[in-house]
Amino acid sequence: MAMPCHQTGTDEATLRSIAFAGLVTAVLVLVWVNRGFALAARGRNAPLAILFTVAAIFFTMLFAVPQVAGLFQLSPLHRGGVVAVALLALALLAVLMLAKRRFRGALAG
């Protein structure tokens, strides 16, 4: 990770924060796609709502409270990091939803 830090001029803790947030967000997108986008939209998937609420609270504490972020050697996410993670999540969601639609028949039977 030292080489990308040197090339971009970004400190290692910031890159670690973006990578961690991206990884956790990707896992949440996988859960969202697998466990029912339609069910969650209709309010019929309470465990999914609880999972996302807990994840939001954890993320808020992790990146907003410097003492908690320091435990994991992370730095607060800045606008660029949040945008990068959000774009990753949207791109992954789009690809997975298209793949799910494309292979729905093959996976069902």
C-alpha positions as a Markdown table, in Angstrom:
| # | Residue | x | y | z |
|---|---|---|---|---|
| 1 | Met | 0.0 | 0.0 | 0.0 |
| 2 | Ala | 3.0 | 2.3 | 0.3 |
| 3 | Met | 3.4 | 2.7 | -3.4 |
| 4 | Pro | -0.2 | 3.9 | -4.1 |
| 5 | Cys | 0.2 | 6.3 | -1.2 |
| 6 | His | 3.4 | 7.7 | -2.7 |
| 7 | Gln | 1.9 | 8.0 | -6.2 |
| 8 | Thr | -1.4 | 9.7 | -5.1 |
| 9 | Gly | 0.0 | 11.7 | -2.2 |
| 10 | Thr | -2.6 | 10.2 | 0.1 |
| 11 | Asp | -1.7 | 8.9 | 3.5 |
| 12 | Glu | -1.9 | 5.2 | 4.3 |
| 13 | Ala | -4.7 | 5.6 | 6.8 |
| 14 | Thr | -6.9 | 7.3 | 4.3 |
| 15 | Leu | -6.4 | 4.6 | 1.7 |
| 16 | Arg | -7.0 | 1.9 | 4.4 |
| 17 | Ser | -10.3 | 3.6 | 5.3 |
| 18 | Ile | -11.4 | 3.7 | 1.6 |
| 19 | Ala | -10.5 | 0.1 | 1.1 |
| 20 | Phe | -12.2 | -1.1 | 4.3 |
| 21 | Ala | -15.3 | 0.9 | 3.6 |
| 22 | Gly | -15.4 | -0.4 | 0.0 |
| 23 | Leu | -15.0 | -4.0 | 1.2 |
| 24 | Val | -17.8 | -3.7 | 3.7 |
| 25 | Thr | -20.0 | -1.9 | 1.3 |
| 26 | Ala | -19.4 | -4.6 | -1.3 |
| 27 | Val | -20.4 | -7.3 | 1.2 |
| 28 | Leu | -23.6 | -5.4 | 2.0 |
| 29 | Val | -24.4 | -5.1 | -1.7 |
| 30 | Leu | -24.0 | -8.8 | -2.1 |
| 31 | Val | -26.3 | -9.4 | 0.8 |
| 32 | Trp | -28.8 | -6.9 | -0.7 |
| 33 | Val | -28.8 | -8.6 | -4.1 |
| 34 | Asn | -29.0 | -12.1 | -2.6 |
| 35 | Arg | -31.6 | -11.6 | 0.1 |
| 36 | Gly | -34.2 | -9.8 | -1.9 |
| 37 | Phe | -34.2 | -6.3 | -3.2 |
| 38 | Ala | -37.9 | -6.6 | -3.9 |
| 39 | Leu | -38.8 | -7.9 | -0.4 |
| 40 | Ala | -36.8 | -5.2 | 1.3 |
| 41 | Ala | -38.5 | -2.5 | -0.9 |
| 42 | Arg | -41.9 | -3.8 | 0.2 |
| 43 | Gly | -40.9 | -3.8 | 3.9 |
| 44 | Arg | -41.0 | -7.6 | 4.2 |
| 45 | Asn | -37.4 | -8.3 | 5.1 |
| 46 | Ala | -36.9 | -7.0 | 8.7 |
| 47 | Pro | -33.6 | -8.8 | 9.3 |
| 48 | Leu | -32.1 | -7.0 | 6.2 |
| 49 | Ala | -33.3 | -3.7 | 7.6 |
| 50 | Ile | -31.8 | -4.5 | 11.0 |
| 51 | Leu | -28.5 | -5.5 | 9.3 |
| 52 | Phe | -28.3 | -2.2 | 7.3 |
| 53 | Thr | -29.2 | -0.2 | 10.4 |
| 54 | Val | -26.5 | -1.8 | 12.4 |
| 55 | Ala | -24.0 | -1.3 | 9.6 |
| 56 | Ala | -24.9 | 2.4 | 9.3 |
| 57 | Ile | -24.4 | 2.9 | 13.0 |
| 58 | Phe | -21.1 | 1.0 | 12.9 |
| 59 | Phe | -19.9 | 3.0 | 10.0 |
| 60 | Thr | -20.9 | 6.3 | 11.6 |
| 61 | Met | -19.1 | 5.5 | 14.8 |
| 62 | Leu | -16.0 | 4.1 | 13.0 |
| 63 | Phe | -15.5 | 7.1 | 10.7 |
| 64 | Ala | -16.9 | 9.9 | 12.8 |
| 65 | Val | -15.3 | 9.2 | 16.2 |
| 66 | Pro | -11.6 | 9.6 | 15.9 |
| 67 | Gln | -10.9 | 7.4 | 19.0 |
| 68 | Val | -12.8 | 4.5 | 17.4 |
| 69 | Ala | -11.1 | 5.0 | 14.0 |
| 70 | Gly | -7.7 | 5.1 | 15.8 |
| 71 | Leu | -8.3 | 1.6 | 17.1 |
| 72 | Phe | -8.3 | 0.3 | 13.6 |
| 73 | Gln | -5.7 | 2.8 | 12.3 |
| 74 | Leu | -8.3 | 4.4 | 10.0 |
| 75 | Ser | -8.8 | 8.0 | 9.2 |
| 76 | Pro | -12.1 | 9.8 | 8.6 |
| 77 | Leu | -13.5 | 9.4 | 5.1 |
| 78 | His | -13.5 | 12.6 | 3.1 |
| 79 | Arg | -15.7 | 13.5 | 0.2 |
| 80 | Gly | -13.5 | 11.8 | -2.3 |
| 81 | Gly | -13.5 | 8.6 | -0.4 |
| 82 | Val | -17.3 | 8.6 | 0.2 |
| 83 | Val | -17.8 | 9.2 | -3.6 |
| 84 | Ala | -15.4 | 6.4 | -4.5 |
| 85 | Val | -17.2 | 3.9 | -2.2 |
| 86 | Ala | -20.6 | 5.0 | -3.4 |
| 87 | Leu | -19.6 | 4.6 | -7.0 |
| 88 | Leu | -18.2 | 1.2 | -6.3 |
| 89 | Ala | -21.4 | 0.2 | -4.6 |
| 90 | Leu | -23.7 | 1.4 | -7.4 |
| 91 | Ala | -21.5 | -0.2 | -10.1 |
| 92 | Leu | -21.4 | -3.5 | -8.2 |
| 93 | Leu | -25.2 | -3.4 | -7.6 |
| 94 | Ala | -25.9 | -2.7 | -11.3 |
| 95 | Val | -23.6 | -5.5 | -12.5 |
| 96 | Leu | -25.0 | -8.0 | -10.0 |
| 97 | Met | -28.7 | -7.1 | -10.7 |
| 98 | Leu | -28.0 | -7.5 | -14.5 |
| 99 | Ala | -26.3 | -10.8 | -13.9 |
| 100 | Lys | -29.1 | -12.0 | -11.6 |
| 101 | Arg | -31.7 | -11.1 | -14.3 |
| 102 | Arg | -29.7 | -12.7 | -17.0 |
| 103 | Phe | -29.0 | -16.0 | -15.2 |
| 104 | Arg | -32.3 | -16.3 | -13.2 |
| 105 | Gly | -33.7 | -19.2 | -15.3 |
| 106 | Ala | -30.4 | -21.1 | -15.2 |
| 107 | Leu | -30.0 | -20.7 | -11.5 |
| 108 | Ala | -33.6 | -21.7 | -10.7 |
| 109 | Gly | -33.6 | -25.1 | -12.3 |
